[in-house]
């Protein structure tokens, strides 16, 4: 089982937060994956902070290919809205689709994923 680590976990981890404590274990087990979307959310800020080593480490993590199916994203958003779940951003829906396509668990602190899980069954940890 691979675990896609969401931006919220990485941010907590970099800040030395306690909510991302499981990440060290996942890294040691070599089951952590990311995608280009997550890297695009993290790396610009890290570049500003001149965190070259961290950027290099993030880029060395196994990366999932992103095959975005916009019809499926639209369907996910429709299903969420139909259940009264508003405010789910496209990045979160793309991460959900990427995780489902690759049979991955999602490690996140973001409550949007818990809301999406009420409509689209996900494998969540966090």
C-alpha positions in Angstrom: 0.0 0.0 0.0 1.3 3.4 -0.9 0.3 6.5 1.0 0.0 9.9 -0.7 1.0 12.5 1.8 -1.0 15.7 1.4 0.4 19.2 1.7 -1.2 19.7 5.2 0.9 16.9 6.6 4.1 18.2 5.0 3.5 21.7 6.4 2.9 20.4 9.9 6.0 18.1 9.6 8.2 21.0 8.5 7.0 23.1 11.4 7.9 20.3 13.8 4.2 19.7 14.5 2.9 16.8 16.4 0.0 16.0 14.1 2.3 14.5 11.4 4.1 12.0 13.7 3.3 9.0 11.5 5.2 10.5 8.6 8.6 9.3 9.9 7.3 5.8 10.1 5.8 6.0 6.5 9.1 7.4 5.2 11.1 4.6 6.9 8.7 2.0 5.4 9.3 3.6 1.9 5.5 3.8 1.2 5.2 7.6 0.9 4.3 9.0 -2.5 3.5 12.5 -3.8 2.3 14.0 -7.1 3.1 17.1 -9.1 0.2 19.0 -7.5 1.4 18.5 -4.0 5.0 19.5 -5.0 3.6 22.6 -6.8 1.9 23.6 -3.5 5.1 23.1 -1.4 8.1 23.9 -3.5 7.6 27.6 -4.3 7.5 28.5 -0.6 10.5 26.3 0.1 12.4 28.1 -2.7 11.7 31.4 -1.0 13.0 30.0 2.2 16.1 28.7 0.3 15.4 25.1 1.5 17.3 23.4 -1.3 17.9 20.2 0.7 14.3 19.8 1.6 13.3 20.5 -2.1 15.8 17.9 -3.2 14.4 15.3 -0.7 10.8 16.0 -1.8 11.8 15.5 -5.4 13.4 12.2 -4.6 10.1 10.7 -3.2 8.2 8.4 -5.5 5.9 10.5 -7.6 2.5 9.3 -9.0 1.7 10.1 -12.6 -1.3 12.4 -12.8 -3.9 11.4 -15.4 -6.6 13.9 -14.7 -10.0 12.8 -15.8 -12.0 16.1 -15.8 -15.3 14.3 -16.3 -14.6 12.4 -13.1 -13.6 15.5 -11.3 -16.8 17.2 -12.4 -18.7 14.1 -11.2 -17.0 14.2 -7.8 -17.8 17.9 -7.4 -21.4 17.3 -8.4 -21.8 14.5 -6.0 -20.3 16.6 -3.2 -22.6 19.6 -4.0 -25.6 17.3 -4.2 -24.9 16.1 -0.6 -24.6 19.8 0.5 -20.8 19.7 0.7 -19.6 23.0 -0.6 -16.1 24.6 -0.8 -14.2 21.5 -2.0 -11.4 22.9 -4.2 -10.2 21.4 -7.4 -6.7 20.5 -5.9 -8.3 18.3 -3.3 -10.5 16.6 -5.9 -7.5 16.0 -8.1 -5.6 14.5 -5.2 -8.6 12.2 -4.5 -8.8 11.1 -8.1 -5.0 10.5 -8.2 -5.2 8.4 -5.0 -8.1 6.4 -6.2 -6.5 5.7 -9.6 -3.4 4.5 -7.8 -5.1 2.6 -5.0 -3.4 4.8 -2.4 -4.3 5.9 1.1 -4.4 9.6 1.7 -2.5 11.0 4.8 -4.0 14.4 5.5 -5.0 16.8 8.2 -7.4 18.6 5.8 -11.0 18.2 6.8 -12.1 18.5 3.1 -11.0 15.0 2.6 -13.2 13.8 5.5 -16.1 15.6 3.9 -15.4 14.0 0.5 -15.2 10.6 2.2 -18.9 11.0 3.0 -19.6 10.9 -0.7 -16.7 9.0 -2.3 -15.2 6.3 -0.2 -11.5 6.9 0.4 -8.7 5.3 2.4 -7.8 8.1 4.8 -5.3 8.3 7.6 -4.4 11.3 9.7 
